[in-house]
Amino acid sequence: MRILLALICLAFASAAAALETARGLAASGAPHLALGRVEQLQPRESTAPRWAEWEALRLALLVDLKRNDEVLKRAAALPGNVPPALQRSCLLSATRAAVATGQGARARAYAARVLWQLEPDPAETRGTRLLVIDSYLADRQGDAAFHAMLRFEQDYRPLELAVAGYFAGTLLDLGLDKEAVNWLGSLPDTSAVKLRLRLRAGLIGVDVAIAQARARLAPRQKREDAAGYWLVLAEAAQRKGDEALRIEALERLLNRAGEDDGRTAAAQASGLWQAYQARAQAIANRSQMLAGDDKAWSDLAARRLGANAVESRALFAYLARNGRESDTRFNAQHQLVFSLYQGGLDHAALHLFGDAGIAVDTLDPKVRHLLGEVAAKRDRPGLAVRFWQGLAAPPKTDAQEWQVRLVEAQWRSGAADAAVAMLRAMAKSPPPLSRPATARVLALSREAAAAGRPATAEEMVSAVLPLAAGNDARVLLNALGGIAESAAQFARAADYFLRAALPDGSPVTDALALQARLAAATNLARAGYREDARTQFQWVIANSKDASQRELARRELARL
């Protein structure tokens, strides 16, 4: 009985340590790794001890990773036996997910349960009330949001500057200028929101607003609130009729648009397309160019590229949508994307072509390659998959390596099953597996194993193993042995290591073979196959020229 109790206590301690490790990974800024551990180690049954703690962490991580649909699906199925504190945490994650997806009413329903049924602590109450305001803003219910803001200020006076600025700025976004004035006195004179509010109220002129915003955006001033000053410039430019400045500001704003609210990014992208079109037509009228004369428009856009990048991009944007010939449209798309990329506006390029409802199959393959590259670098793997899906490898790129790059994007976007399926499909192609592709598969498998997905890591390598030959196959087998060993599947690990050590069933004494033999022997011993392990250790002692290997084998042999 004592032994049983001890084992139970050990299991609880191990589970608690695993949960704390996952929390530590999340706190250290590694949400993908933390979520991988949750997916691997969370008990399958909701009645299991500590299941709810794992679930609360899972939902918080999914929100951080913007996988909001998964959050809402799991929250809807949350069992009733979850303790109140953890239920509050889960429902707050669901509230955030609903706000992020523009489902204001659903967010308020979750928030109401937290506020009125689950007795939140003061910090949770305050945070939930801010989420309720966010939910009204998501539904563009300005009056309801304004009154919720007034009640919030009444209960939490004096407001922090950040909250006051958020209230005023979001009301300005909805055109509720008079309501936003309530927080004018709470804002510092250097605030972008205050400058915008004063411009709207006619307290300063357009040129003064532009000068002050430009001063705040001077190169030496790295401001977290730079987007606010670009917004001032966009509004001031529109009032002044300065379309070039307005486009510059809209580009900067779109470049700073986040993914939390896809509707906002899409609206900003649409607005920039419209501004490009209007500016291009004005330039054409000034230059007396005819609509449909693609060559004249292209030549002018190319000439303006160095002198005035904004005007050049406007012309290329017009041609990208209105060019008569596909070659013209494709060239314009490429020039527009490349110009934005060179100007440090790569996020803007992604939003323009990824969030504005443009069909991917209408884009030039070169543009899709470039946009996918940018998306992959900017941690938007799902968008990279969208641009790359169905494309042939770009020039001077190994075809198999290209396929594995697409697999990487699938994996990092959360589509692990699709990633493994693509690797299995690769196995139907003619061998051998190229060296670049082999290296990428190995790196990806290590990434999956580190994320707590050893079974997925093993599937990835196993899927392409039939394509590998010679030493490359041995390298993959050795990697499979390491994956199995990390999952405590010692007999399986020994099998892989021995296959790596015995190419074509013949003993060899190269470095890989000797290291694999030692690993096989160690795993055989752990699996309880002592005699098999003894044979391998003895072989290493007899064949290795490395004194440290022979000494290690002797020590392990003495322990058997």
C-alpha positions as CSV (number, residue, x, y, z in Angstrom):
1,M,0.0,0.0,0.0
2,R,2.9,2.3,0.9
3,I,4.5,1.6,-2.5
4,L,1.2,2.4,-4.3
5,L,0.9,5.7,-2.4
6,A,4.5,6.6,-3.2
7,L,3.9,5.9,-6.9
8,I,0.7,8.0,-6.8
9,C,2.6,10.9,-5.1
10,L,5.4,10.6,-7.6
11,A,3.0,10.8,-10.5
12,F,1.3,13.9,-9.1
13,A,4.8,15.5,-8.6
14,S,5.8,14.7,-12.1
15,A,2.5,16.1,-13.6
16,A,2.9,19.3,-11.5
17,A,6.5,19.7,-12.7
18,A,5.5,19.2,-16.3
19,L,2.8,21.9,-16.0
20,E,5.2,24.3,-14.4
21,T,7.7,23.7,-17.2
22,A,5.0,24.5,-19.8
23,R,4.1,27.7,-17.8
24,G,7.7,28.6,-17.7
25,L,8.1,28.2,-21.5
26,A,5.0,30.5,-22.0
27,A,6.3,33.1,-19.6
28,S,9.7,33.1,-21.3
29,G,8.2,34.0,-24.7
30,A,8.1,30.5,-26.2
31,P,4.3,29.9,-26.8
32,H,4.7,27.4,-29.6
33,L,6.9,25.2,-27.4
34,A,4.6,25.6,-24.4
35,L,1.6,24.7,-26.5
36,G,3.4,21.6,-27.8
37,R,3.9,20.4,-24.3
38,V,0.3,21.1,-23.4
39,E,-0.9,19.1,-26.4
40,Q,1.4,16.2,-25.5
41,L,0.9,16.1,-21.7
42,Q,-2.6,17.4,-20.9
43,P,-4.7,14.5,-19.7
44,R,-7.3,13.4,-22.3
45,E,-10.2,13.1,-19.8
46,S,-11.6,16.3,-18.3
47,T,-12.2,14.5,-15.0
48,A,-8.4,13.8,-14.6
49,P,-6.5,15.8,-11.9
50,R,-5.2,19.1,-13.0
51,W,-6.9,18.9,-16.5
52,A,-8.5,22.3,-15.9
53,E,-5.1,23.9,-15.2
54,W,-3.7,22.5,-18.4
55,E,-6.9,23.7,-20.3
56,A,-6.6,27.3,-18.9
57,L,-3.0,27.4,-20.0
58,R,-3.9,25.9,-23.4
59,L,-6.6,28.5,-24.1
60,A,-4.3,31.4,-23.0
61,L,-1.6,30.2,-25.4
62,L,-4.1,29.7,-28.3
63,V,-5.2,33.3,-27.8
64,D,-1.5,34.5,-27.9
65,L,-1.0,32.5,-31.1
66,K,-4.2,34.0,-32.6
67,R,-5.8,30.6,-33.0
68,N,-9.1,32.1,-31.8
69,D,-11.5,29.7,-33.5
70,E,-10.0,26.9,-31.5
71,V,-10.4,28.8,-28.3
72,L,-14.0,29.4,-28.9
73,K,-14.7,25.8,-29.9
74,R,-13.0,24.5,-26.7
75,A,-14.6,27.1,-24.5
76,A,-18.1,26.1,-25.8
77,A,-17.3,22.5,-24.7
78,L,-15.9,23.5,-21.3
79,P,-17.2,21.0,-18.7
80,G,-19.2,22.3,-15.7
81,N,-16.8,20.7,-13.1
82,V,-14.0,23.2,-13.7
83,P,-13.1,25.2,-10.5
84,P,-14.3,28.8,-10.5
85,A,-10.8,30.4,-10.7
86,L,-9.8,28.3,-13.7
87,Q,-13.2,28.7,-15.3
88,R,-12.7,32.5,-15.1
89,S,-9.3,32.1,-16.8
90,C,-10.8,30.0,-19.6
91,L,-13.8,32.3,-20.1
92,L,-11.6,35.4,-20.2
93,S,-9.5,33.7,-23.0
94,A,-12.7,33.0,-24.8
95,T,-13.8,36.7,-24.4
96,R,-10.6,37.9,-25.9
97,A,-10.9,35.4,-28.8
98,A,-14.5,36.6,-29.4
99,V,-13.4,40.2,-29.5
100,A,-10.5,39.4,-31.8
101,T,-12.9,37.7,-34.3
102,G,-15.4,40.5,-34.2
103,Q,-18.0,38.6,-32.2
104,G,-19.0,41.3,-29.7
105,A,-22.2,39.8,-28.4
106,R,-20.5,36.4,-27.8
107,A,-17.7,38.2,-26.0
108,R,-20.2,40.0,-23.7
109,A,-21.9,36.7,-22.9
110,Y,-18.7,35.2,-21.7
111,A,-17.8,38.4,-19.8
112,A,-21.2,38.4,-18.1
113,R,-20.6,34.9,-16.8
114,V,-17.3,35.9,-15.4
115,L,-18.6,39.1,-13.8
116,W,-21.9,37.8,-12.4
117,Q,-21.5,34.1,-11.8
118,L,-17.8,33.4,-10.9
119,E,-16.9,36.1,-8.4
120,P,-13.7,37.5,-10.1
121,D,-11.0,39.3,-8.0
122,P,-10.6,43.1,-8.5
123,A,-8.0,42.8,-11.2
124,E,-10.1,40.3,-13.1
125,T,-13.1,42.5,-12.8
126,R,-11.3,45.5,-14.1
127,G,-9.8,43.5,-17.1
128,T,-13.2,42.0,-17.9
129,R,-14.9,45.4,-18.0
130,L,-12.2,46.7,-20.4
131,L,-13.0,43.6,-22.6
132,V,-16.7,44.5,-22.5
133,I,-15.7,48.0,-23.9
134,D,-13.6,46.2,-26.6
135,S,-16.6,44.1,-27.5
136,Y,-18.8,47.1,-28.1
137,L,-16.0,48.7,-30.2
138,A,-15.7,45.4,-32.2
139,D,-19.4,45.8,-33.0
140,R,-18.9,49.5,-33.8
141,Q,-21.5,50.3,-31.1
142,G,-20.0,53.6,-30.3
143,D,-22.7,54.9,-27.9
144,A,-22.7,51.7,-25.8
145,A,-18.8,51.8,-25.7
146,F,-18.8,55.5,-24.6
147,H,-21.2,54.9,-21.8
148,A,-19.3,51.8,-20.6
149,M,-16.1,54.0,-20.7
150,L,-17.8,56.6,-18.5
151,R,-18.9,54.0,-16.0
152,F,-15.4,52.5,-16.0
153,E,-13.8,55.9,-15.3
154,Q,-16.2,56.6,-12.5
155,D,-15.1,53.4,-10.8
156,Y,-11.4,53.5,-11.6
157,R,-10.6,57.2,-11.4
158,P,-8.0,58.6,-12.1
159,L,-7.5,56.7,-15.3
160,E,-4.0,55.7,-16.4
161,L,-2.8,57.8,-19.4
162,A,-2.8,54.7,-21.7
163,V,-6.4,53.9,-20.9
164,A,-7.5,57.5,-21.4
165,G,-5.7,57.6,-24.7
166,Y,-7.3,54.4,-25.8
167,F,-10.8,55.6,-24.9
168,A,-10.3,58.9,-26.8
169,G,-8.5,57.3,-29.8
170,T,-11.1,54.6,-30.4
171,L,-14.0,57.1,-30.1
172,L,-12.2,59.3,-32.7
173,D,-12.0,56.2,-34.9
174,L,-15.8,55.9,-34.7
175,G,-16.3,59.6,-35.5
176,L,-17.5,60.4,-32.0
177,D,-15.3,63.5,-31.6
178,K,-17.5,65.3,-29.0
179,E,-17.5,62.2,-26.8
180,A,-13.7,61.8,-27.1
181,V,-13.3,65.4,-25.8
182,N,-14.2,64.0,-22.3
183,W,-10.6,62.8,-22.0
184,L,-8.8,65.8,-23.7
185,G,-7.6,67.1,-20.3
186,S,-6.3,63.7,-19.2
187,L,-3.9,63.5,-22.1
188,P,-0.3,64.9,-22.2
189,D,0.4,67.6,-24.7
190,T,2.8,65.2,-26.5
191,S,0.1,62.6,-27.0
192,A,-0.7,61.7,-30.6
193,V,-4.3,61.2,-29.7
194,K,-4.5,64.7,-28.2
195,L,-2.9,66.2,-31.3
196,R,-5.5,64.4,-33.5
197,L,-8.3,65.5,-31.2
198,R,-7.2,69.1,-31.4
199,L,-7.0,68.9,-35.2
200,R,-10.5,67.5,-35.3
201,A,-11.8,70.2,-33.0
202,G,-10.2,73.0,-35.0
203,L,-7.9,74.0,-32.2
204,I,-4.9,73.9,-34.4
205,G,-4.4,74.2,-38.2
206,V,-3.5,71.5,-40.6
207,D,0.1,72.7,-41.2
208,V,0.7,73.0,-37.4
209,A,-0.6,69.4,-36.9
210,I,1.7,68.1,-39.8
211,A,4.7,70.0,-38.4
212,Q,4.2,68.6,-34.8
213,A,3.6,65.1,-36.0
214,R,6.7,65.2,-38.2
215,A,8.7,66.5,-35.3
216,R,7.5,63.6,-33.1
217,L,8.4,61.1,-35.9
218,A,12.0,62.5,-36.3
219,P,14.5,59.7,-37.0
220,R,16.1,60.0,-33.5
221,Q,12.8,59.6,-31.7
222,K,11.8,55.9,-31.6
223,R,8.3,56.1,-30.4
224,E,6.0,53.2,-29.5
225,D,3.0,55.5,-30.4
226,A,4.4,56.3,-33.9
227,A,1.2,54.9,-35.5
228,G,-0.8,57.6,-33.7
229,Y,1.3,60.4,-35.4
230,W,1.0,58.7,-38.8
231,L,-2.7,58.7,-38.2
232,V,-2.5,62.5,-37.5
233,L,-0.6,62.9,-40.8
234,A,-3.1,60.9,-42.7
235,E,-6.0,63.0,-41.5
236,A,-4.2,66.3,-41.9
237,A,-3.1,65.4,-45.4
238,Q,-6.7,64.5,-46.4
239,R,-7.9,67.9,-45.1
240,K,-5.1,69.7,-47.0
241,G,-5.6,67.7,-50.1
242,D,-2.0,66.4,-50.0
243,E,-2.5,62.9,-51.5
244,A,1.2,62.0,-51.6
245,L,1.5,62.6,-47.8
246,R,-1.7,60.8,-47.2
247,I,-0.5,57.7,-49.1
248,E,2.9,57.8,-47.2
249,A,0.9,57.9,-43.9
250,L,-1.5,55.1,-45.0
251,E,1.5,52.9,-46.0
252,R,3.1,53.4,-42.6
253,L,-0.1,52.7,-40.8
254,L,-0.8,49.5,-42.8
255,N,2.8,48.4,-42.1
256,R,2.1,48.7,-38.4
257,A,-1.3,47.0,-38.6
258,G,-1.4,43.9,-36.4
259,E,-3.1,40.6,-37.0
260,D,-5.4,40.8,-33.9
261,D,-8.1,42.5,-35.9
262,G,-8.1,41.2,-39.4
263,R,-11.0,43.4,-40.3
264,T,-9.1,46.5,-39.5
265,A,-6.1,45.4,-41.6
266,A,-8.4,44.5,-44.5
267,A,-10.1,47.9,-44.3
268,Q,-6.8,49.7,-44.2
269,A,-5.5,47.7,-47.1
270,S,-8.6,48.6,-49.1
271,G,-8.2,52.2,-48.2
272,L,-4.6,52.3,-49.5
273,W,-5.6,50.6,-52.7
274,Q,-8.2,53.3,-53.3
275,A,-5.7,56.1,-52.5
276,Y,-3.2,54.5,-54.9
277,Q,-5.9,54.4,-57.6
278,A,-6.9,58.1,-57.1
279,R,-3.3,59.3,-57.0
280,A,-2.4,57.3,-60.1
281,Q,-5.3,58.8,-62.1
282,A,-4.3,62.3,-61.0
283,I,-0.7,61.8,-62.1
284,A,-2.0,60.4,-65.5
285,N,-4.2,63.4,-66.0
286,R,-1.4,65.7,-65.2
287,S,0.9,63.9,-67.6
288,Q,-1.8,63.6,-70.3
289,M,-1.6,59.8,-70.4
290,L,-4.5,57.8,-71.8
291,A,-6.2,54.9,-69.9
292,G,-5.1,51.6,-71.4
293,D,-1.7,52.8,-72.6
294,D,0.1,50.3,-70.3
295,K,3.5,51.0,-71.8
296,A,3.3,54.8,-71.1
297,W,2.1,54.1,-67.5
298,S,4.8,51.5,-66.9
299,D,7.6,53.8,-68.2
300,L,6.4,56.7,-66.0
301,A,6.2,54.5,-63.0
302,A,9.7,53.2,-63.6
303,R,11.1,56.7,-64.0
304,R,9.5,57.9,-60.8
305,L,10.8,55.0,-58.8
306,G,14.0,56.8,-57.7
307,A,12.6,60.4,-57.6
308,N,9.3,59.8,-55.9
309,A,8.7,56.2,-54.6
310,V,5.1,57.0,-53.4
311,E,4.0,58.2,-56.9
312,S,5.8,55.2,-58.5
313,R,4.0,52.8,-56.2
314,A,0.7,54.5,-56.9
315,L,1.2,54.0,-60.7
316,F,2.3,50.4,-60.3
317,A,-0.7,49.7,-58.0
318,Y,-3.0,51.0,-60.7
319,L,-1.4,48.8,-63.3
320,A,-1.4,45.8,-61.0
321,R,-5.2,46.0,-61.0
322,N,-6.0,47.7,-64.3
323,G,-3.3,46.7,-66.7
324,R,-4.7,45.3,-69.9
325,E,-2.0,42.7,-70.4
326,S,-1.2,40.0,-67.9
327,D,2.6,40.7,-68.3
328,T,1.9,44.4,-67.4
329,R,-0.1,43.4,-64.3
330,F,2.5,40.9,-63.2
331,N,5.4,43.3,-63.6
332,A,3.5,46.0,-61.8
333,Q,2.7,43.6,-58.9
334,H,6.3,42.6,-58.6
335,Q,7.5,46.3,-58.7
336,L,5.0,47.3,-56.1
337,V,5.9,44.5,-53.7
338,F,9.6,44.9,-54.2
339,S,9.4,48.7,-53.7
340,L,7.5,48.3,-50.5
341,Y,9.9,45.6,-49.3
342,Q,13.0,47.8,-50.1
343,G,11.3,50.7,-48.2
344,G,10.9,48.7,-45.1
345,L,7.2,48.3,-45.7
346,D,7.1,44.5,-46.0
347,H,4.2,44.2,-43.6
348,A,2.2,46.6,-45.7
349,A,2.9,44.4,-48.8
350,L,1.6,41.4,-46.9
351,H,-1.6,43.2,-45.9
352,L,-2.1,44.6,-49.4
353,F,-2.0,41.3,-51.1
354,G,-3.0,39.0,-48.3
355,D,-5.8,40.8,-46.4
356,A,-7.6,42.7,-49.2
357,G,-9.5,39.8,-50.7
358,I,-7.2,39.4,-53.7
359,A,-7.3,35.9,-55.2
360,V,-3.8,34.3,-55.0
361,D,-4.1,32.8,-58.5
362,T,-4.3,36.3,-60.0
363,L,-0.8,37.0,-58.8
364,D,2.5,36.5,-60.6
365,P,4.3,33.4,-59.4
366,K,7.4,35.5,-58.7
367,V,5.3,37.8,-56.5
368,R,3.8,34.9,-54.7
369,H,7.3,33.5,-54.0
370,L,8.4,36.9,-52.7
371,L,5.4,37.5,-50.5
372,G,5.6,34.0,-49.1
373,E,9.2,34.6,-48.2
374,V,8.3,37.8,-46.4
375,A,5.4,36.1,-44.6
376,A,7.7,33.3,-43.4
377,K,10.3,35.7,-42.1
378,R,7.6,37.8,-40.4
379,D,6.1,34.9,-38.5
380,R,3.0,34.6,-40.7
381,P,3.4,31.0,-41.7
382,G,-0.3,30.5,-42.6
383,L,-0.1,33.3,-45.1
384,A,3.2,31.9,-46.5
385,V,1.3,28.6,-47.1
386,R,-1.5,30.5,-48.9
387,F,1.0,32.2,-51.2
388,W,3.2,29.2,-51.8
389,Q,0.6,26.4,-52.1
390,G,0.7,24.9,-55.6
391,L,3.8,26.8,-56.8
392,A,6.7,25.1,-58.4
393,A,10.2,25.6,-56.9
394,P,11.7,29.0,-57.7
395,P,14.7,29.2,-60.0
396,K,18.0,27.8,-58.6
397,T,16.1,26.1,-55.7
398,D,16.1,22.3,-55.2
399,A,12.5,21.0,-55.8
400,Q,12.5,18.7,-52.7
401,E,13.9,21.5,-50.5
402,W,11.1,23.7,-51.8
403,Q,8.5,21.1,-50.8
404,V,10.0,20.9,-47.3
405,R,9.9,24.7,-46.9
406,L,6.2,24.5,-47.6
407,V,6.0,21.7,-45.0
408,E,7.8,23.9,-42.5
409,A,5.2,26.7,-43.0
410,Q,2.4,24.2,-42.6
411,W,3.8,22.9,-39.3
412,R,4.4,26.4,-37.9
413,S,0.9,27.5,-38.9
414,G,-0.4,24.8,-36.6
415,A,-1.3,22.3,-39.4
416,A,0.8,19.4,-38.2
417,D,-1.3,16.7,-39.9
418,A,-1.1,18.6,-43.2
419,A,2.7,18.9,-42.8
420,V,3.2,15.2,-42.3
421,A,0.8,14.4,-45.2
422,M,2.9,16.5,-47.5
423,L,6.1,14.7,-46.4
424,R,4.3,11.3,-47.1
425,A,3.4,12.6,-50.5
426,M,7.0,13.4,-51.2
427,A,7.9,9.8,-50.6
428,K,6.1,8.9,-53.9
429,S,8.6,11.0,-55.9
430,P,11.8,9.4,-57.3
431,P,14.7,9.1,-54.9
432,P,17.2,10.1,-53.7
433,L,16.3,12.8,-51.1
434,S,18.5,15.8,-51.7
435,R,21.0,17.0,-49.1
436,P,19.2,20.4,-48.6
437,A,15.9,18.7,-48.1
438,T,17.4,16.2,-45.7
439,A,18.9,19.0,-43.6
440,R,15.5,20.8,-43.5
441,V,13.6,17.7,-42.5
442,L,16.0,17.0,-39.7
443,A,15.8,20.5,-38.4
444,L,12.0,20.4,-38.6
445,S,11.9,17.1,-36.7
446,R,14.1,18.6,-33.9
447,E,11.7,21.6,-33.8
448,A,8.7,19.2,-33.4
449,A,10.5,17.2,-30.8
450,A,11.4,20.3,-28.8
451,A,7.7,21.3,-29.0
452,G,6.7,18.1,-27.2
453,R,5.6,16.3,-30.3
454,P,8.0,13.3,-30.6
455,A,5.5,11.2,-32.4
456,T,5.1,13.9,-35.1
457,A,8.9,14.3,-35.3
458,E,9.2,10.6,-35.9
459,E,6.5,10.6,-38.5
460,M,8.3,13.5,-40.4
461,V,11.6,11.7,-40.6
462,S,10.0,8.3,-41.3
463,A,7.9,9.7,-44.1
464,V,11.0,10.6,-46.2
465,L,13.3,7.8,-45.1
466,P,12.4,5.6,-48.2
467,L,13.8,8.4,-50.4
468,A,17.2,8.4,-48.6
469,A,20.1,6.2,-49.5
470,G,23.6,5.5,-48.2
471,N,24.9,7.8,-45.5
472,D,21.9,10.1,-45.7
473,A,19.7,7.2,-44.7
474,R,21.9,6.4,-41.8
475,V,21.8,10.1,-40.6
476,L,18.0,9.9,-40.7
477,L,17.9,6.6,-38.8
478,N,20.2,8.1,-36.2
479,A,17.9,11.0,-35.8
480,L,14.9,8.6,-35.4
481,G,16.8,6.8,-32.7
482,G,17.3,10.1,-30.8
483,I,13.6,10.9,-31.2
484,A,12.6,7.5,-29.8
485,E,15.1,7.8,-27.0
486,S,13.7,11.2,-25.9
487,A,10.3,9.6,-25.7
488,A,11.7,6.8,-23.5
489,Q,11.0,4.2,-26.2
490,F,14.3,2.5,-25.6
491,A,13.8,-0.7,-27.6
492,R,12.6,1.3,-30.6
493,A,15.5,3.7,-30.2
494,A,18.0,0.8,-30.2
495,D,16.5,-0.6,-33.4
496,Y,17.0,2.7,-35.2
497,F,20.5,3.2,-33.9
498,L,21.6,-0.4,-34.9
499,R,20.1,0.2,-38.4
500,A,22.2,3.4,-38.6
501,A,25.3,1.5,-37.5
502,L,24.8,-1.4,-39.9
503,P,24.4,0.0,-43.5
504,D,23.2,-2.9,-45.7
505,G,23.5,-5.2,-42.7
506,S,27.3,-5.0,-42.7
507,P,29.4,-3.8,-39.7
508,V,31.4,-0.6,-40.3
509,T,33.7,1.3,-38.0
510,D,33.2,4.9,-39.1
511,A,32.4,7.6,-36.6
512,L,28.6,7.4,-37.1
513,A,28.6,3.7,-36.8
514,L,30.6,3.7,-33.5
515,Q,28.4,6.5,-32.0
516,A,25.2,4.7,-33.1
517,R,26.5,1.4,-31.6
518,L,27.1,3.0,-28.2
519,A,23.6,4.6,-28.3
520,A,22.1,1.3,-29.3
521,A,23.8,-0.5,-26.5
522,T,22.7,2.1,-23.9
523,N,19.1,1.9,-25.1
524,L,19.2,-1.9,-25.1
525,A,20.3,-1.8,-21.5
526,R,17.5,0.6,-20.6
527,A,15.0,-1.7,-22.3
528,G,16.2,-4.6,-20.3
529,Y,18.0,-6.5,-23.1
530,R,21.2,-6.9,-21.1
531,E,22.9,-9.6,-23.3
532,D,22.2,-7.7,-26.5
533,A,23.6,-4.6,-24.8
534,R,26.7,-6.5,-23.7
535,T,27.4,-7.6,-27.3
536,Q,27.3,-4.1,-28.6
537,F,29.5,-2.7,-25.8
538,Q,32.0,-5.4,-26.4
539,W,32.0,-4.7,-30.2
540,V,32.8,-1.0,-29.5
541,I,35.6,-2.0,-27.2
542,A,37.1,-4.2,-29.8
543,N,36.7,-1.9,-32.8
544,S,36.8,1.7,-31.7
545,K,40.1,3.6,-31.9
546,D,38.7,6.3,-29.7
547,A,39.9,5.8,-26.1
548,S,37.0,7.8,-24.6
549,Q,34.5,5.6,-26.4
550,R,36.2,2.4,-25.3
551,E,36.3,3.7,-21.7
552,L,32.6,4.6,-21.8
553,A,31.7,1.2,-23.1
554,R,33.8,-0.6,-20.4
555,R,32.1,1.4,-17.6
556,E,28.6,0.7,-19.0
557,L,29.5,-3.0,-19.5
558,A,30.6,-3.2,-15.8
559,R,27.1,-2.0,-14.8
560,L,25.2,-4.8,-16.6
